[in-house]
Amino acid sequence: MKGANLACRLLLLMVVIVMAASPVVASDAAVPRSEEEILRNRVDALWQAKKTDNWEVVYGMADQKFRKTVSLNKFLRGKTLVVMDYSISKVTVDPADPANGVSVVSFKTIVMGRVMNPSVSDKWLNEDGIWNVKLSDPVTPFGAKTK
């Protein structure tokens, strides 16, 4: 009996020593991420949805004000943009107001049969812990608000 008990204790001690000597690998969920990294992942998800023509996902990532005033059906009727590829060049979270962010994305599209590579800047709002692209109060390329 004493021999078996001693063997169990030695085995347990060896397991503890091996575990203590092994490097600890943290899972992604346990590693805190910066708000900019979280926002960058959200920007990437938005543009991936545009690239795969999944406008329902794009609508779901719009700010709350927009979704309250524009129905999904109305939103889907006007979507003709073709995104062939995209590149995220900038993602920042406003240090003075961490609920606001900005992204700059260049993308490849076709307009009237011509390949174009425009760049767009989007404002982002952190609403209830989720980054949403600000589609409410849209502006024209000339800076004037649209109705």
Backbone hydrogen bonds, N-H to C=O, Kabsch-Sander energy under -0.5 kcal/mol:
donor,donor_aa,acceptor,acceptor_aa,energy
5,N,1,M,-2.3
6,L,2,K,-2.3
7,A,3,G,-2.0
8,C,4,A,-2.2
9,R,5,N,-2.0
10,L,6,L,-2.4
11,L,7,A,-2.4
12,L,8,C,-2.5
13,L,9,R,-2.5
14,M,10,L,-2.3
15,V,11,L,-2.3
16,V,12,L,-2.3
17,I,13,L,-2.3
18,V,14,M,-2.6
19,M,15,V,-2.5
20,A,16,V,-2.2
21,A,17,I,-1.8
22,S,18,V,-1.2
25,V,23,P,-0.5
26,A,24,V,-0.6
30,A,27,S,-0.9
31,V,27,S,-0.9
31,V,28,D,-0.6
38,I,34,S,-2.1
39,L,35,E,-2.9
40,R,36,E,-2.8
41,N,37,E,-2.1
42,R,38,I,-1.6
43,V,39,L,-2.8
44,D,40,R,-2.6
45,A,41,N,-2.1
46,L,42,R,-2.3
47,W,43,V,-2.4
48,Q,44,D,-2.4
49,A,45,A,-2.0
50,K,46,L,-2.0
51,K,47,W,-2.6
52,T,48,Q,-2.0
53,D,50,K,-1.3
54,N,49,A,-3.4
55,W,53,D,-0.9
57,V,54,N,-0.7
58,V,54,N,-1.4
59,Y,55,W,-2.5
60,G,56,E,-2.0
61,M,57,V,-1.0
61,M,58,V,-0.9
62,A,59,Y,-1.6
63,D,133,V,-1.9
67,R,63,D,-2.1
68,K,64,Q,-1.7
69,T,65,K,-1.1
69,T,66,F,-0.7
70,V,66,F,-2.5
75,F,71,S,-2.3
76,L,72,L,-2.7
77,R,73,N,-1.6
78,G,74,K,-0.8
78,G,75,F,-0.7
79,K,76,L,-1.3
80,T,78,G,-0.9
83,V,50,K,-0.5
83,V,81,L,-0.6
84,M,82,V,-0.7
84,M,108,K,-3.2
85,D,108,K,-1.0
87,S,106,S,-2.9
89,S,87,S,-0.7
89,S,104,V,-2.5
90,K,104,V,-1.6
92,T,102,V,-2.6
94,D,100,N,-2.8
100,N,97,D,-2.3
101,G,124,W,-2.4
102,V,92,T,-2.5
103,S,122,D,-2.4
104,V,90,K,-2.5
105,V,120,V,-2.6
106,S,87,S,-2.6
107,F,118,P,-2.5
108,K,85,D,-2.6
109,T,116,M,-2.6
111,V,114,R,-2.9
114,R,111,V,-1.8
116,M,109,T,-3.1
120,V,105,V,-3.0
122,D,103,S,-2.5
122,D,120,V,-0.5
124,W,101,G,-2.9
125,L,132,N,-3.0
126,N,99,A,-2.7
127,E,125,L,-1.0
127,E,130,I,-2.8
128,D,126,N,-0.6
130,I,127,E,-1.3
132,N,125,L,-2.9
133,V,61,M,-2.2
134,K,123,K,-3.1
135,L,133,V,-1.0
140,T,144,A,-3.2
143,G,140,T,-2.1
146,T,138,P,-2.6
